Amino acid sequence: MTERRWDPTLQEWVITATHRQERTFKPPEDYCPFCPTEEDAEYPTAIPDPEYDMAVVENGFPSLQPDPPAPAVDSTALSPVEEANGQCEVVLFTEKHDGQMSEEPVSRFVKLVKMWRDRYEELGAVDDHEYVYIFENKGEEVGVTLEHPHGQIYAYPFVPPKIERELESSEQHLKEEGRCLFCDLIDSEIEDGRRIVAQNDSFTAVVPFHARWTYEVHVYANDHVPSMAEFTAKTERDLGTLLKAVLQRYDALFGFEMPYIMATHQQPTNGKAEDYAHFHMEFYPPYRTEDKLKYPAGSERGAGTYINNKLAKEAAAELRDAI
């Protein structure tokens, strides 16, 4: 059963997907659903071929579906319910089960950027897809149960609340100041310089002044680029290069492969917000020291107010110097 339930107190949708209780959870060591299918294999994987470079497959336990079932309950005035329409895909970064992306060549990152752009444009062309969300959950510390290097893409039938709030803030800034909020933010970060982790012609990676996570990093387009649809070949190369640089620093910081959540924020695919949407990627690693995790607890979960234990400029300096 899948459906969307409206929360009138926060004015946002919650997706109910009961079938996901049965999704794959830490499969046996001798079987990975994202590895190539070996010849004469007893159990085929999501990839029917004996080898592959990079791939996109349908999520086997999707929260959103192109042809979803009717909601299991009826709507009321206080509890509206809609079908959980949309699409969920899995992006396989490499066929190597134990692959470490920070050790892959820049060319693989560029291929990945091109693949993301392709899916953003194709999924975004579907009429009821309002927002194409590209993200990655990496590491058991953030709840990952399949170790194979992979990310995900959700095509939502609405603009998710965090992105919508960002866009509303940027639109208001545009009305008041005549510029995109993110353009002013990244210009300010570049001018200050203390929170920069890495940069090139097209992108700058910073620990933002308002970081919620100790080693949170945002990768902003230097110019006003609303979405991947406006990327040039150089933009794709520069983003791939900078993503590798960020992951290298994460993995070098404490000497192990850093877990994180990666979220891509860009223009909704409903055609709105071109003037004030600004492409950027956000990384949220859960480690606050080499052996301590940051757990979102009462203030974060209950009140929505994050507490960070380190100054952004200090975290940025550590990441800059990590390699």
C-alpha positions as CSV (number, residue, x, y, z in Angstrom):
1,M,0.0,0.0,0.0
2,T,1.3,3.5,-0.9
3,E,-0.4,6.8,-0.5
4,R,0.3,10.5,0.3
5,R,-1.2,11.8,3.5
6,W,-1.3,15.6,4.2
7,D,-0.1,17.0,7.5
8,P,-2.1,20.2,8.0
9,T,0.0,21.3,10.9
10,L,3.2,21.6,8.9
11,Q,1.6,21.9,5.5
12,E,3.5,19.0,3.9
13,W,2.9,15.6,2.4
14,V,3.9,12.4,4.2
15,I,4.3,9.2,2.1
16,T,3.0,6.0,3.5
17,A,4.5,2.9,1.8
18,T,3.9,-0.2,3.9
19,H,5.4,-2.6,1.4
20,R,8.9,-1.1,2.1
21,Q,8.9,-3.0,5.4
22,E,9.9,-6.0,3.4
23,R,12.7,-4.4,1.4
24,T,16.2,-6.0,1.3
25,F,18.0,-5.5,4.6
26,K,21.7,-6.5,4.8
27,P,21.6,-9.4,2.3
28,P,24.0,-12.4,2.6
29,E,27.6,-11.6,1.9
30,D,27.6,-13.9,-1.2
31,Y,24.6,-12.0,-2.8
32,C,24.3,-8.4,-3.8
33,P,21.3,-7.2,-5.8
34,F,23.4,-4.5,-7.4
35,C,26.3,-6.6,-8.6
36,P,26.4,-8.0,-12.2
37,T,24.7,-11.3,-12.6
38,E,27.3,-14.0,-13.0
39,E,26.9,-16.7,-15.6
40,D,24.5,-19.5,-14.4
41,A,23.7,-17.6,-11.3
42,E,20.9,-19.2,-9.2
43,Y,19.6,-15.7,-8.2
44,P,19.8,-13.0,-10.8
45,T,20.5,-9.4,-9.7
46,A,19.0,-6.1,-10.9
47,I,21.7,-6.2,-13.6
48,P,21.1,-9.1,-16.0
49,D,24.6,-8.7,-17.6
50,P,27.9,-10.2,-16.4
51,E,29.5,-6.7,-16.3
52,Y,28.5,-3.0,-16.5
53,D,30.1,0.4,-16.1
54,M,27.3,2.5,-14.5
55,A,23.6,1.9,-14.5
56,V,20.1,3.1,-13.5
57,V,17.5,0.6,-12.4
58,E,14.0,0.8,-11.0
59,N,13.8,0.8,-7.2
60,G,12.5,-2.6,-6.2
61,F,10.6,-1.2,-3.3
62,P,9.4,2.3,-4.5
63,S,7.8,4.9,-2.3
64,L,6.3,6.5,-5.4
65,Q,5.0,4.7,-8.5
66,P,4.0,5.7,-12.0
67,D,0.7,3.8,-11.6
68,P,0.0,3.7,-7.9
69,P,-2.9,2.0,-6.3
70,A,-5.8,4.0,-5.0
71,P,-5.4,5.2,-1.4
72,A,-6.5,2.7,1.3
73,V,-8.5,5.3,3.2
74,D,-10.8,8.1,2.2
75,S,-9.9,11.8,2.4
76,T,-11.4,14.1,5.0
77,A,-11.2,17.9,5.4
78,L,-8.5,17.6,8.0
79,S,-6.8,14.5,6.5
80,P,-6.5,14.7,2.7
81,V,-5.1,11.6,1.0
82,E,-3.8,11.3,-2.6
83,E,-2.2,8.6,-4.7
84,A,1.6,8.2,-4.2
85,N,2.4,8.9,-7.9
86,G,5.9,9.5,-9.1
87,Q,9.0,7.4,-9.7
88,C,11.9,6.0,-7.8
89,E,15.2,4.9,-9.4
90,V,18.6,3.6,-8.1
91,V,21.8,4.8,-9.7
92,L,24.7,2.3,-9.6
93,F,28.0,4.2,-9.6
94,T,30.2,1.2,-10.4
95,E,30.0,-2.6,-10.8
96,K,32.6,-2.9,-8.0
97,H,30.8,-4.1,-4.8
98,D,33.6,-2.7,-2.6
99,G,34.3,0.3,-4.7
100,Q,35.4,3.6,-3.1
101,M,34.3,6.6,-5.1
102,S,37.1,8.9,-3.8
103,E,39.6,6.6,-5.5
104,E,37.8,6.5,-8.8
105,P,39.1,8.8,-11.7
106,V,37.5,12.1,-12.4
107,S,36.1,10.6,-15.6
108,R,33.7,8.4,-13.6
109,F,32.4,11.4,-11.7
110,V,31.8,13.2,-15.0
111,K,29.9,10.2,-16.3
112,L,27.8,10.3,-13.1
113,V,27.0,14.0,-13.5
114,K,25.9,13.3,-17.1
115,M,23.7,10.4,-16.0
116,W,22.1,12.6,-13.3
117,R,21.4,15.3,-15.8
118,D,19.9,12.8,-18.2
119,R,17.6,11.4,-15.5
120,Y,16.7,15.0,-14.3
121,E,15.6,15.9,-17.8
122,E,13.8,12.7,-18.7
123,L,11.9,12.3,-15.4
124,G,11.2,16.0,-15.3
125,A,9.5,15.8,-18.7
126,V,6.7,13.7,-17.2
127,D,3.7,16.0,-16.5
128,D,3.0,15.0,-12.9
129,H,6.6,15.1,-11.8
130,E,7.1,18.4,-10.0
131,Y,10.5,17.9,-8.6
132,V,13.4,15.4,-9.4
133,Y,15.4,14.8,-6.3
134,I,18.9,13.3,-6.7
135,F,20.4,12.0,-3.5
136,E,22.8,9.5,-1.9
137,N,22.7,7.7,1.5
138,K,26.2,6.4,2.2
139,G,27.2,4.3,5.1
140,E,25.5,2.2,7.8
141,E,25.7,5.2,10.2
142,V,22.9,6.9,8.1
143,G,20.9,3.7,7.7
144,V,22.2,2.2,4.5
145,T,21.6,-1.6,4.3
146,L,23.1,-2.3,0.9
147,E,26.8,-1.6,0.7
148,H,27.2,-1.5,-3.1
149,P,28.1,2.2,-4.1
150,H,24.8,3.7,-5.2
151,G,22.5,6.7,-5.0
152,Q,18.8,7.3,-5.7
153,I,16.5,9.5,-7.6
154,Y,12.9,10.3,-6.6
155,A,10.5,12.1,-9.0
156,Y,8.0,13.7,-6.7
157,P,4.5,14.9,-7.6
158,F,5.1,18.0,-5.4
159,V,8.0,20.2,-4.4
160,P,9.5,18.8,-1.1
161,P,9.1,21.1,1.9
162,K,12.8,21.9,2.5
163,I,13.3,22.8,-1.2
164,E,10.1,24.8,-1.3
165,R,11.1,26.8,1.8
166,E,14.5,27.5,0.2
167,L,12.9,28.7,-3.0
168,E,10.4,31.0,-1.1
169,S,13.4,32.6,0.7
170,S,15.3,33.1,-2.5
171,E,12.2,34.5,-4.3
172,Q,11.7,37.0,-1.4
173,H,15.4,38.0,-1.6
174,L,15.1,38.5,-5.3
175,K,12.1,40.8,-4.9
176,E,13.9,42.8,-2.2
177,E,17.5,42.9,-3.5
178,G,17.1,42.1,-7.2
179,R,19.4,39.1,-7.0
180,C,19.1,35.3,-6.3
181,L,19.8,34.6,-2.6
182,F,22.2,31.8,-3.4
183,C,24.2,34.1,-5.8
184,D,24.7,36.5,-3.0
185,L,25.6,33.8,-0.5
186,I,28.2,32.2,-2.7
187,D,29.7,35.6,-3.6
188,S,29.9,36.3,0.1
189,E,31.6,33.0,0.9
190,I,34.2,33.5,-1.9
191,E,34.9,37.0,-0.7
192,D,35.4,35.8,2.9
193,G,37.3,32.7,1.9
194,R,37.6,31.2,5.4
195,R,35.0,28.5,4.9
196,I,36.0,27.4,1.4
197,V,37.0,23.7,1.1
198,A,37.7,23.5,-2.6
199,Q,36.8,25.4,-5.8
200,N,37.3,25.7,-9.6
201,D,35.9,27.8,-12.4
202,S,32.4,26.6,-12.1
203,F,31.8,25.5,-8.5
204,T,32.8,26.3,-4.9
205,A,32.6,23.9,-2.0
206,V,32.1,25.5,1.4
207,V,31.2,24.7,5.0
208,P,28.3,27.1,5.1
209,F,28.3,29.8,7.8
210,H,25.0,28.3,9.1
211,A,26.2,24.6,9.0
212,R,24.0,22.3,11.0
213,W,26.4,19.3,10.8
214,T,30.0,19.6,12.0
215,Y,31.5,18.8,8.6
216,E,28.6,19.8,6.4
217,V,29.7,20.9,2.9
218,H,27.7,22.7,0.2
219,V,28.8,22.7,-3.4
220,Y,27.4,25.8,-5.2
221,A,27.5,26.8,-8.8
222,N,29.6,30.0,-9.0
223,D,27.2,31.5,-11.6
224,H,23.4,31.5,-11.6
225,V,22.7,28.1,-12.9
226,P,19.1,27.0,-12.0
227,S,19.5,23.3,-12.8
228,M,21.6,20.6,-14.5
229,A,19.6,21.3,-17.6
230,E,21.8,24.4,-18.1
231,F,25.1,22.6,-17.7
232,T,27.7,22.8,-20.4
233,A,30.4,20.2,-21.0
234,K,32.8,22.3,-18.9
235,T,30.2,22.6,-16.1
236,E,29.9,18.8,-16.1
237,R,33.7,18.3,-15.9
238,D,34.1,20.9,-13.2
239,L,31.4,19.4,-11.0
240,G,32.8,15.9,-11.4
241,T,36.3,17.3,-10.5
242,L,35.0,19.1,-7.4
243,L,32.9,16.2,-6.2
244,K,36.0,13.9,-6.3
245,A,37.9,16.6,-4.4
246,V,35.2,16.8,-1.7
247,L,35.1,13.0,-1.2
248,Q,38.9,12.8,-1.1
249,R,38.9,15.2,1.8
250,Y,36.1,13.5,3.6
251,D,37.9,10.1,3.4
252,A,41.3,11.6,4.4
253,L,39.9,13.6,7.3
254,F,39.7,10.6,9.8
255,G,41.4,7.9,7.7
256,F,38.2,6.0,6.8
257,E,35.4,6.2,4.2
258,M,33.2,9.0,5.4
259,P,29.4,8.2,5.5
260,Y,27.1,11.0,4.6
261,I,23.7,12.0,3.1
262,M,24.1,14.0,-0.2
263,A,21.2,16.1,-1.4
264,T,20.9,17.9,-4.7
265,H,18.8,21.1,-4.8
266,Q,17.9,22.7,-8.1
267,Q,15.0,24.1,-10.1
268,P,11.7,22.2,-9.9
269,T,10.8,20.5,-13.1
270,N,7.4,22.2,-13.2
271,G,9.1,25.2,-14.9
272,K,8.9,27.6,-12.0
273,A,11.6,29.4,-10.1
274,E,14.2,29.8,-12.9
275,D,15.3,33.3,-11.6
276,Y,15.8,32.2,-8.0
277,A,16.5,28.5,-8.0
278,H,20.3,27.9,-7.8
279,F,22.0,24.5,-8.4
280,H,23.8,23.2,-5.3
281,M,24.6,20.0,-3.5
282,E,24.6,19.5,0.2
283,F,26.6,16.9,2.2
284,Y,25.7,15.9,5.8
285,P,28.3,13.6,7.4
286,P,27.2,12.3,10.8
287,Y,30.7,12.2,12.4
288,R,31.6,15.2,14.6
289,T,34.9,13.7,15.7
290,E,36.9,10.7,14.6
291,D,34.9,8.4,17.0
292,K,31.8,10.4,17.8
293,L,28.6,10.7,15.9
294,K,26.2,13.6,15.8
295,Y,22.7,12.3,16.7
296,P,19.8,14.6,15.8
297,A,17.8,14.5,19.1
298,G,15.3,16.6,21.0
299,S,16.2,20.0,19.7
300,E,16.7,18.9,16.2
301,R,13.9,16.3,15.9
302,G,11.3,17.9,18.1
303,A,11.9,21.6,17.6
304,G,13.7,21.7,14.2
305,T,16.7,23.6,15.7
306,Y,20.1,22.2,15.1
307,I,23.0,22.6,17.4
308,N,26.6,22.5,16.0
309,N,29.6,22.0,18.2
310,K,32.2,23.5,15.8
311,L,32.8,26.8,14.0
312,A,32.3,26.4,10.3
313,K,35.7,28.1,9.5
314,E,37.5,25.5,11.7
315,A,35.8,22.5,10.0
316,A,36.6,24.0,6.6
317,A,40.2,24.4,7.5
318,E,40.4,20.8,8.6
319,L,38.9,19.6,5.4
320,R,41.1,21.8,3.2
321,D,44.2,20.4,4.9
322,A,43.0,16.8,4.9
323,I,45.0,16.1,1.7
